[in-house]
Amino acid sequence: MQNDYDRQVLAWLRGRIGDAALQSVAQRLAGPRKPYLSTICRSLGIRPPSRRQFAAETARMHRAVGDTYLARIREILAKAPSHEAPRQ
């Protein structure tokens, strides 16, 4: 693993082909050093998503999580009794 992009590609590959297939390809390509993920992808004839695509997906996930939390906060606030001072 060289960087965060490599970690994202590895997770993507694991989801796409599974751990057993990934391990098999890595062992087949292994020489004195472990093969690069780009080498594994080329041997499989697939192209991983770009850094930009990963970033866009991450942003979508973060927005979805934020929207979920905001909806929950709104629910809590809607159920909370009002604490306004009495008017005179």
N, C-alpha and C positions, 0 to 999 in steps of 0.2 A: 504494500500500500504506500503510495507516494503522497497522496493528499485526500482532501474531502471528496473530490470528484471520483477518485478511485473507489472510495467507500460507497458512494452512491451507485456507481456502475456495478460493483460487486453485489450489492443488495438487489439491484434491478435484475442482474443475471440470475441470482438465486431464485428470485420470484418467477423468472421467465422459463428457466430450464430445470430448476431444482438442484439441490445440493449434490445428489449422487452423480448426475450428469456433469455438473461443473467439476467435481472432483475427478471424474474419469477423463475429461478433456485436459485438465491441468496435469494429470499424471502422464497422459500420452505426450503432451508437449514439453514436459519437464526435461531439462538437461542438467547441467551443473547448477543452474539457478532456477528459481520458480519463474514461470512464464508471466509476462505482463498481461494485464486484462485485455489490452488492445489486441494482443496476439491471440488470446482465447476467442475474442469476438470475431476476428478475421477468420479463424479456423472454422467457426460455426456459420460463417456467412451472414452475420447479423451486425447491425450498427447500433451502438447504445445511444440513448438520448444525449443531446448536447448539454453543456453546462447551463445554457439559457433555459432549456426545457426543464431540467431539474430545478432550477431556481424558480421558474413559474409554478411548478407543481408544489414546491415548498411554500411559496407565497399563498397559493390557494388553500393549502392545508392550514396554514396559520390563520387566514381569514375565517375559515370554517370554525376553527376552535374558538377564535375571538367572538364570532357571532353566537356560538353556543353559550359561552359565558355571559355575554350581554343579555341574551334572552332569559337566562336563569336569573340574573340580577334584576331584570325588569319584573319577572314573576314575583320575586321576593318583595320588591318594593311595592308592587300592586297589592300584596296581601298585608303589608305592614300598616298598622293603625296610624292615622295622621297625628302628628305632634304639634299642631298649630296652637299658638297661645290663644286663650279665650279673648273675644273682642268685648270691649266695654262701651 
